[in-house]
Amino acid sequence: LISIKTSDKDTVSVAGDKDDNSSKEKPWETALRTTVVDMEVGEFRGHKVSVWDLLHSKYIPEENRKELLELYQAGELTLEQVKTVVSTIVTKAEAARAEQPANVSSPTARSTVTEREDIHVQED
């Protein structure tokens, strides 16, 4: 551990400074943040979005995100493959969401649908 001797204030700000973390950003993380995808669905429509932002969006479940990051870091997936997988997941998730009836888009309606599905499963 390297400690920087300045005033107490400086030491505290260096320890908690977010910019300090970005300088330690790993090359694979930088690649994910700087590689952009032109998305044409959902909240991303018409925007160029970084692969990093897509990975951390509501469309990618946490387990999938962790698995993709592990495979990418291990060199088992290329950046291009991660980009393709993430884009596909977001596109399919948004398409599935769009197929739902318009009145199901509210959180209350969604939970009702989920409850009905649960009841259905229990009846079977």
N, C-alpha and C positions, 0 to 999 in steps of 0.2 A: 504494500500500500504506500502510495506517495502522498505525503502531506505537504501542503503549501503553507509556508509561514508568512502570514500577513496579519492584518488586524483580525479580531474575532469575527467581525461582520463579514469580511471577505471570505473567510474559511467557511462560514455557514452558507453564504450564497453560492460558493463554488460547489459545495456538497449537494445542494438542492437545486442547482441550476439545470434546467432542461436542455439548454444549448450544449452543456458539457456532455450529455448523453448522445446527442446527435453526432458529435465528433468521434464517438466510439462506435457508431453504427457499423454493423458488419457489412461486407461487400454484397452478400446475398440479399440483405434487407434493403440496401440502397438500390439494387437492381429491381426489386419488387416495387419500391416507391417511385422509381423513375420510368418504369415501363408502363405505358398507358394503353388503354383499350377504348375504342370508340363504341360506346354502348348505345343501343337503340331501344331499350326497354325500361319501364318503370321510372323511378326517380332519377335514373342516370341518362334517360333519353336525350340524345343530342349533345352529350358531354363526353369529353375524354376523361377517363377515370383511371387512376393508377391500379395496378394489380393488387397492391397492398390494401388500398381502400375497398376494393371489391372483396378481397379475402376477409376483411373486417366488417363487411356490411351485414345487414340483417338476413341476407339471402344465404349466407354460408354458415351452417351450424358449427359450433365451436369444435366438435370432434373432427369434422371434415377439415376445418382450418388447420388444426394441430397436425393432422395426418399429412396434409399437403405440404405444410412447412417442413415437417420432418423429412419427407421424401425429397423435397427440393434441397434442403441443407445437406442431405446425405449424398446428393448427386444422382439420385435415382430418377428424378424428373428434371427436365430442362426448364428454363424460364419460359420458353415458348409453350411447353406442355402445361405448365401451371397456368399460364395466361388462357390457354384454350379451355382447360377444365373449369376454371373459375368463371369465365365468360359463359360457358355452357350451363353451369349450375344456375347462375343468375338469370339467364334467359329462360330456362325451363321453369324456374321457381316463379318468375313473373308471369309466364304464360299460364301456369296452373292457377295463379291468383286471379288472372284476368278471366278465366273460364268460370269462376264462381259467380253466382248471381250477384247483381249490384248491391242488394240489400244485405248481403253476407259480409260486406267489407267492414262493418263496424265491429269493434272488439266484442260487444255484447252478443251480436248475432253469431260471431265466430265461435264463442264459447257455447252457445246454444247448439250449434251444429256439432261441435265436439261432444257435447253431452249426449245428443241423439245418437251419434255413432257409438258411444260407449254403451248406451242402453241396447242398441242393436246387437253389439258384440255379446253382451251379457245374455240376451234372449236366445242367441244361437247356442 
